[in-house]
Amino acid sequence: MSQRTQPVTDTDAFLLGHAESHDWEKAAEQCLQQIGYIPPSANLGFLYVTDAYARILDTILEHLRDETGIQQWVGTVGMAICASGKEYHDSAAMAALITTVPRESFRILPSMERQRDVRLDGLDAWLQQSSCHLAVIHGDPRNPEIPELITQLAERLPGGYLVGGLSSSRSVYPQIAEDITGGGISGVVFNAEAPVVTALTQGCVPIAEQHTITACDRNVLIGLDDRPALDVFYEDIGEILARDPNRAAGYIFAGLPIPGSDTGDYLVRNLVGLDPEQKLLAIGDLVEKGQSIQFCRRDGRAAWEDLRRMLQQLKQRLRGRRPRGGVYYTCLGRGKELFGEDSEELRTIRQELGDFPLVGFFANGEISCNRLYGYTGVLTVFV
C-alpha cells in the first residue's frame, strides 16, 4: 500500500477522488492523489466507472485495493458517472469514495440473481440487531426478475429501505460486491449505526388527472374510466400530438401513482405501442383493473423545479447538519438531456447542500424504497 501524505483529523470522513483519462492507471493515480492520506481505519469504498473501463473493472478494483488497503468495495458501471459537482459523459472516467464506518454497521450483499436467492443466509443474526436497514444496491437491467428481487429484498430486511440503480453500459455490466459479480442485484446494507437521509426527485410532470384502469390485459390498456383507452390518451395529450402519436415518443409517458405516497410519487413507464383500430395502448409495465394511471411529460423546467424542491426538503430534514458523504443515482434520460451540458444537475446539488464528497452514476432505472423507478434521481447522504 502506498503512503499518502495529507493527514486528516476526522477518521470518520468520506474521501473522494474522480478523474478521466484514456489511461486507467493515470485516472486511478489522480483519484488517489485527490483522496490523499487514507486512515488505517478506512474500511469501505464505492467505485463507479464509465463503460469505457467496464471490461477492466477487475483490474482497477485490484489496483485500488492494493493502494488503499481497503478490501470491501461496492459499485458498478454506467454510461456516465458523477461526483461532487461533476458529470462524466462519453469519456473514460472513474470516481472512488472511501470512508470509515463502524465494523458492525454494514455487510456486503452478495449477488442475487433469482427470487429464490433472496435468503440472506449468514446475515440473519446481524440483521436482528437493528430494526432499520438501508441497502445501497446495483442491478443488472437484463434480468427480468429485478423488480421482484428489489421488492423481496426490501421485505427481507427489517425496516428495509433500498436505494440504487441499474447498471448502464454499451458492453458488459459488471457489479462490485467485494469482488466482481453481476447478473442480479448486489451491494451493501447498513444498519442504524450509519444514519442517512434519502430523497427522490421526478423527471416528469403529469399533464392531466388520474384515470382508473377499467379493462386491461397484462401491459395493454383497453379501457380507462369505462372508455376506450386510446381515446382518453388522445384527449390528455392534445390534438397536435394525437394527430401524429410518433411525436409523443420520448416525451409522453405513463405514470403509475404509488398508493399511500405522501409526496405524490409515481412510477414512470414508457409507452411501447398503440392500436388505433382497437383503441388500445401498451405501456412498459404490467397493470391491473382498478389501478390508477395518469399521463405525464418529460419537462426540463419541471425537472429543475422538482430537483430544487427535493434538495430544499432534504436540507430541512438535515436540520443544519452537513452531509459527510453521499451517493446519487440518476436516470440516463436526465443529466445533460434535461439540465444542460455543464454538469448542471450535479452542480445544483452542490449549490443547495454544499460541497461534500458524492459519487454515483447514470442508471438504466433507479431504485428507491422497494420499487424500480425511471427518469428519477435518488440522493442519499450520510450524516
Order of alpha helices (4+ residues) and beta strands (2+ residues): beta-alpha-beta-alpha-beta-beta-beta-beta-beta-alpha-beta-alpha-beta-beta-beta-beta-beta-beta-beta-beta-beta-alpha-alpha-beta-beta-beta-beta-beta-alpha-beta-alpha-beta-beta-beta-beta
